[in-house]
Amino acid sequence: MIFLRCLSALAGILILLFAPQVAQQFAYLVDAGDVGTNRVMLATMAASAVLSSGFFFVTVAGPSVMRRPVRRAAAAFLLAVPFAASAWVLLSSDRMPLVSFAAPLLAMSIITFSAFVWPGARRPRRRYTRIPEGLNAPASPVRSSD
């Protein structure tokens, strides 16, 4: 599990590093000059922060995601964002830089979801029962004389 948490941290860092570079290639599509380019870059930085937040959340709260339903729901929601965004890009775009960025993102979000969120939903909770003191009290130890 520690390997998957480290891989999740690496995915979050790579999203923060490469998303602005991919968006810079498509900033020329905006015809508003420097102001439009700046808006595209700011929107890309905000989107990359949202995309990477699920991976960082799983990195920080990995084992407790599987145990607590609220954290499991938060992780599922945060990982659904990169899953949906990368699936949409793969289905609708024909530009190679976007596809080459979205395919590993989709794979990593599926791996992270299946490793941390999905198993927590099936794991039964342990119930510890306390034996009443009067019932089934242990017998006094018998010493054998050799």
C-alpha positions as CSV (number, residue, x, y, z in Angstrom):
1,M,0.0,0.0,0.0
2,I,2.9,2.4,0.7
3,F,4.0,1.9,-2.9
4,L,0.5,2.9,-4.2
5,R,0.5,5.9,-1.9
6,C,3.9,7.0,-3.2
7,L,2.7,6.5,-6.8
8,S,-0.4,8.6,-6.0
9,A,1.8,11.4,-4.7
10,L,3.9,11.2,-7.9
11,A,0.8,11.4,-10.0
12,G,-0.4,14.5,-8.1
13,I,3.0,16.2,-8.6
14,L,3.1,15.3,-12.3
15,I,-0.3,16.7,-12.8
16,L,0.8,20.0,-11.2
17,L,3.9,20.1,-13.4
18,F,2.6,19.0,-16.8
19,A,-0.9,20.5,-17.0
20,P,0.3,24.1,-17.6
21,Q,2.8,22.9,-20.2
22,V,0.1,21.0,-22.1
23,A,-2.3,24.0,-21.8
24,Q,0.4,26.4,-23.1
25,Q,0.5,24.5,-26.4
26,F,-3.2,25.3,-26.8
27,A,-3.2,28.9,-25.5
28,Y,-2.7,30.2,-29.0
29,L,-6.3,29.2,-29.8
30,V,-7.6,32.1,-27.7
31,D,-7.7,35.2,-29.9
32,A,-7.8,37.7,-27.0
33,G,-4.1,38.3,-26.9
34,D,-2.2,38.3,-23.7
35,V,-5.2,38.7,-21.5
36,G,-6.8,35.6,-23.0
37,T,-3.6,33.6,-22.7
38,N,-3.3,34.6,-19.0
39,R,-6.9,33.5,-18.4
40,V,-6.3,30.2,-20.1
41,M,-3.2,29.6,-17.9
42,L,-5.0,30.6,-14.7
43,A,-7.9,28.3,-15.5
44,T,-5.4,25.5,-16.3
45,M,-3.6,26.0,-13.0
46,A,-7.0,25.9,-11.1
47,A,-8.1,22.8,-13.0
48,S,-4.7,21.1,-12.3
49,A,-5.1,21.8,-8.6
50,V,-8.6,20.2,-8.6
51,L,-7.3,17.2,-10.6
52,S,-4.4,16.6,-8.3
53,S,-6.3,17.1,-5.0
54,G,-7.7,13.6,-5.1
55,F,-4.3,12.0,-5.4
56,F,-2.9,14.1,-2.6
57,F,-5.8,13.2,-0.4
58,V,-5.3,9.5,-0.9
59,T,-1.5,10.0,-0.3
60,V,-2.1,11.7,3.0
61,A,-5.1,9.7,4.3
62,G,-4.5,6.4,2.6
63,P,-5.3,3.8,5.3
64,S,-8.1,5.8,6.9
65,V,-9.8,6.1,3.5
66,M,-10.6,2.4,3.6
67,R,-11.9,2.5,7.2
68,R,-14.0,5.6,7.4
69,P,-17.1,6.1,5.1
70,V,-16.9,9.9,5.0
71,R,-13.3,9.9,3.9
72,R,-14.1,7.1,1.4
73,A,-16.9,9.2,-0.1
74,A,-14.6,12.3,-0.2
75,A,-11.9,10.2,-2.0
76,A,-14.4,8.8,-4.4
77,F,-15.6,12.3,-5.3
78,L,-12.1,13.7,-5.6
79,L,-11.0,10.8,-7.8
80,A,-14.1,11.0,-10.0
81,V,-13.0,14.5,-11.2
82,P,-9.8,13.3,-12.9
83,F,-11.5,10.2,-14.1
84,A,-14.4,12.1,-15.8
85,A,-12.1,14.8,-17.2
86,S,-9.6,12.4,-18.7
87,A,-12.3,10.1,-20.1
88,W,-14.0,13.1,-21.7
89,V,-10.6,14.2,-23.2
90,L,-10.0,10.7,-24.5
91,L,-13.4,10.5,-26.1
92,S,-13.6,13.9,-27.6
93,S,-10.1,15.1,-28.5
94,D,-7.8,14.1,-31.3
95,R,-4.8,16.2,-30.2
96,M,-1.9,14.0,-29.2
97,P,-0.5,16.1,-26.3
98,L,-3.9,16.0,-24.6
99,V,-4.5,12.3,-25.2
100,S,-1.0,11.5,-24.0
101,F,-1.7,13.5,-20.8
102,A,-5.2,12.1,-20.2
103,A,-4.5,8.4,-20.7
104,P,-2.0,8.0,-17.8
105,L,-4.3,10.2,-15.7
106,L,-7.2,7.9,-16.4
107,A,-5.2,4.8,-15.6
108,M,-3.9,6.2,-12.4
109,S,-7.3,7.3,-11.2
110,I,-8.7,3.8,-11.9
111,I,-5.8,2.2,-10.0
112,T,-6.1,4.5,-7.1
113,F,-9.8,4.1,-6.8
114,S,-9.7,0.3,-7.1
115,A,-6.9,0.1,-4.5
116,F,-8.2,2.5,-1.8
117,V,-11.9,3.3,-2.2
118,W,-13.4,0.1,-3.6
119,P,-12.0,-2.4,-1.0
120,G,-13.2,-0.3,1.8
121,A,-16.8,-0.7,0.8
122,R,-16.7,-4.4,1.1
123,R,-14.7,-4.9,4.2
124,P,-17.0,-5.9,7.1
125,R,-16.5,-4.1,10.4
126,R,-15.1,-6.1,13.3
127,R,-17.2,-6.3,16.3
128,Y,-15.5,-7.0,19.6
129,T,-17.7,-8.7,22.1
130,R,-17.0,-8.6,25.7
131,I,-17.6,-11.8,27.7
132,P,-19.6,-11.2,30.8
133,E,-17.6,-11.8,34.0
134,G,-19.9,-14.4,35.6
135,L,-20.2,-16.6,32.5
136,N,-17.4,-18.7,31.2
137,A,-14.9,-17.6,33.8
138,P,-11.6,-19.3,33.4
139,A,-10.9,-22.2,35.7
140,S,-8.2,-21.8,38.3
141,P,-4.9,-23.0,37.0
142,V,-4.0,-26.5,38.1
143,R,-0.4,-27.3,38.8
144,S,0.8,-30.7,38.3
145,S,3.5,-32.0,40.6
146,D,6.2,-33.8,38.7
